Every structure is written in structure tokens, then in C-alpha cells.
């Protein structure tokens, strides 16, 4: 369900996939699969991006991705 998809990062870690690799799969890899590497998948000037903030380093605690503090879209912070 929408809003619960961050749980998948924990499942991927349980399956042996490092968190950093699953984060890449959710960003850079998907942009490549869509043929949109010049628009998506990176935090870079001119790219489309929604940024999330969490309280902890997700590579140390993957569960933190399930508790987003805020989302930034087009420079506006949403809590």
C-alpha cells in the first residue's frame, strides 16, 4: 500500500541485499530502466527529485526509512 513501500528495504536487507544497493535500485537503476538518466535518479541541478529526510543513517538502521521526517518537492518542505 502507498506509504508502506519503505518496508521493502528491510525485506531486501533480510534477503542479503545491502541497503545502499537497494537505495540505488530505487533511484539510479530505475532511472536507467526508464531511459531517463538525464532527468531522474540523482540529486543534481535540473533533475526531478523528491527528497526525504530521516532521523538516522539508513545504512545503519534501515527501519528509519519507514519514519520519514519530511519530504522536499520542488524546494518546498512537506511534513
N, C-alpha and C positions, 0 to 999 in steps of 0.2 A: 504493500500500500504506500501511497505518497506520504512522504515524511518519515518512513520507516526504512528506506533503502540503505541507510548507513550501516544497518545491521549486517549487510552483506560483507563489509570489510572485515568484520570479526569472523565470519564464516570462511572467507578466503584465507585469513591467517591460520585458522584451525586446520585448513587443508594444506598448509605448508607454504603459502604464498606470502612473502614479506609485505608488510604494509606499504612500503614505498613503491613496490611493484604494482600493487593493486590501485594505488593512487594514480600512478602513471597510466594504468589501463583505463581508468575512469576519465582521464584528461587527454594526454598526448596521443595515446593509442586510438582512442575513439575519434579524435580529430583526423587522424591519418585514415582510418577506415571510412570516414565520411568524405575524404578528399578535401578537407577544409583546414589543412595545417597552416595556411596563411591567415586564418581568421579565428581559430579555436585552439584550445588545449594548452595555452601558455598565458602567464601574466606578463603581457608585453603591450607597449603602446600601440593602439589601433586595433587590438584584438577584442573580441567579445568575451566577457568573463563575468561570472558571478563569483564573489569571493566569500568564503565562510571564515569565521573566527571561532576558535575553540579554546578552552582553558588550559589544555595540556598538549604536549607534543604527541601527535597520533602514532608516531613510530615507537613511542614508549608505552602508550595506553590507547589502543585502537578504539576502545569504548567512548573516548572523548568525542569521536566523530558523531555519536548519537545525541550529543548535547551541544548543539550549535548556539553560540552566544549571540551572534548576529550574522546577517548576510549583507554584503555590499553589492549593489547592482547599479551600474552607470554612475558610480560615485555617491550614491545615496545609501545610508545605513538603515537597515530594517531589523528591528528586534522582535 
